[in-house]
């Protein structure tokens, strides 16, 4: 059962306030991940206190990098369940994980940061992993 919207609204805002497009339906997910050829970051947001609490600021810090994805998107696991399920259809080769961060390029998954790589780490460490991925996959 989803959490009350008023409880998770600040968690949604964390990413929307820094330019993320929230995808709340399967059609919205398909419209972006199904046809976007530019580098696209998908954050699978979640309520999970420790991991998501470090992931969201880590993502924010990572975007201060010179190289970064051109398109920023997010789905909210456990809330927008159909959209999250559809997004996971594009994350091939990885089990469902939230929070998590997926980087797409040319319409294909090219890099993934799973929950087990987020859990127990600081936002700064998460940001460094993301920056390395951006430098490798998003360089001009």
Legacy VTK file of the C-alpha trace (Angstrom):
# vtk DataFile Version 3.0
C-alpha trace
ASCII
DATASET POLYDATA
POINTS 140 float
0.000 0.000 0.000
1.432 3.397 -0.966
2.391 5.948 1.653
0.195 9.051 2.003
1.150 11.618 -0.634
1.713 14.345 1.966
4.406 12.171 3.544
6.350 11.581 0.346
5.797 14.977 -1.302
9.122 16.362 0.014
10.939 13.304 -1.382
9.387 13.902 -4.797
10.281 17.598 -4.586
13.949 16.828 -3.877
14.353 15.722 -7.485
11.733 17.894 -9.200
13.330 21.014 -7.698
16.607 20.251 -9.487
15.047 19.674 -12.891
13.900 16.057 -12.900
10.801 15.141 -14.881
8.654 12.828 -12.817
7.194 9.935 -14.784
3.990 8.746 -13.111
2.397 6.524 -15.779
3.635 3.753 -18.059
2.867 5.953 -21.078
5.109 8.724 -19.720
7.894 6.195 -19.143
7.553 4.841 -22.684
7.505 8.346 -24.150
10.909 9.076 -22.627
12.742 5.769 -22.294
11.194 4.235 -25.391
12.437 6.833 -27.822
14.966 9.158 -26.212
18.405 8.958 -27.829
20.128 11.568 -25.651
21.806 10.506 -22.418
19.050 10.029 -19.864
19.307 9.569 -16.124
16.502 7.668 -14.413
16.361 7.779 -10.631
14.145 5.166 -9.047
13.211 7.207 -5.992
11.998 5.578 -2.798
10.892 6.152 0.761
13.696 3.972 2.136
15.230 6.258 4.736
18.935 5.521 4.746
19.528 4.646 1.112
17.176 7.137 -0.525
18.199 9.789 1.975
21.757 9.517 0.635
20.840 8.846 -3.002
18.841 12.027 -3.628
21.553 14.415 -2.346
24.203 12.309 -4.090
22.356 12.694 -7.385
22.066 16.439 -6.794
25.802 16.770 -6.072
26.660 14.708 -9.143
24.926 17.181 -11.426
27.519 19.812 -10.555
29.858 17.851 -12.846
30.883 19.312 -16.208
29.652 16.195 -18.011
26.138 15.129 -17.130
23.073 13.506 -18.685
20.940 15.606 -20.991
17.589 14.298 -19.739
16.722 13.865 -16.045
13.807 11.604 -15.099
12.468 9.839 -12.038
9.878 7.300 -10.985
8.801 6.667 -7.390
8.936 3.031 -6.299
6.081 1.907 -4.093
4.032 4.931 -5.095
3.685 5.159 -8.860
3.801 1.399 -9.163
2.786 0.963 -12.802
5.266 3.609 -13.962
8.023 2.045 -11.860
7.246 -1.409 -13.219
7.433 -0.087 -16.787
10.718 1.703 -16.065
12.129 -1.555 -14.733
11.292 -3.169 -18.074
13.980 -0.892 -19.563
16.503 -1.767 -16.844
17.490 -5.089 -18.330
19.856 -7.453 -16.592
19.281 -6.079 -13.080
16.784 -7.097 -10.413
14.311 -4.490 -9.120
16.139 -2.133 -6.797
15.083 1.044 -5.058
16.527 3.459 -4.775
18.657 3.024 -7.852
20.030 5.096 -10.691
20.109 4.043 -14.340
21.906 5.839 -17.155
20.680 5.363 -20.712
22.405 6.375 -23.925
21.084 5.943 -27.426
17.971 4.342 -25.961
19.937 1.585 -24.182
20.883 1.026 -20.556
24.600 1.793 -20.304
25.278 2.078 -16.566
23.542 1.182 -13.317
23.873 2.013 -9.628
21.893 -0.456 -7.541
20.616 -0.129 -3.987
23.408 -2.342 -2.620
25.897 0.158 -4.113
24.067 3.054 -2.418
23.270 1.590 0.987
25.652 2.596 3.751
27.477 5.155 1.598
27.575 8.926 1.851
26.016 11.286 -0.700
29.554 12.357 -1.643
30.581 8.781 -2.436
27.434 8.227 -4.484
28.045 11.493 -6.343
31.587 10.407 -7.202
30.325 7.138 -8.714
27.792 9.063 -10.776
30.345 11.641 -11.927
32.659 8.870 -13.146
29.766 7.402 -15.134
28.924 10.820 -16.585
32.543 11.427 -17.552
32.647 8.071 -19.321
29.228 8.174 -20.997
28.154 11.829 -21.220
31.333 13.552 -22.395
30.826 15.851 -25.359
LINES 1 141
140 0 1 2 3 4 5 6 7 8 9 10 11 12 13 14 15 16 17 18 19 20 21 22 23 24 25 26 27 28 29 30 31 32 33 34 35 36 37 38 39 40 41 42 43 44 45 46 47 48 49 50 51 52 53 54 55 56 57 58 59 60 61 62 63 64 65 66 67 68 69 70 71 72 73 74 75 76 77 78 79 80 81 82 83 84 85 86 87 88 89 90 91 92 93 94 95 96 97 98 99 100 101 102 103 104 105 106 107 108 109 110 111 112 113 114 115 116 117 118 119 120 121 122 123 124 125 126 127 128 129 130 131 132 133 134 135 136 137 138 139
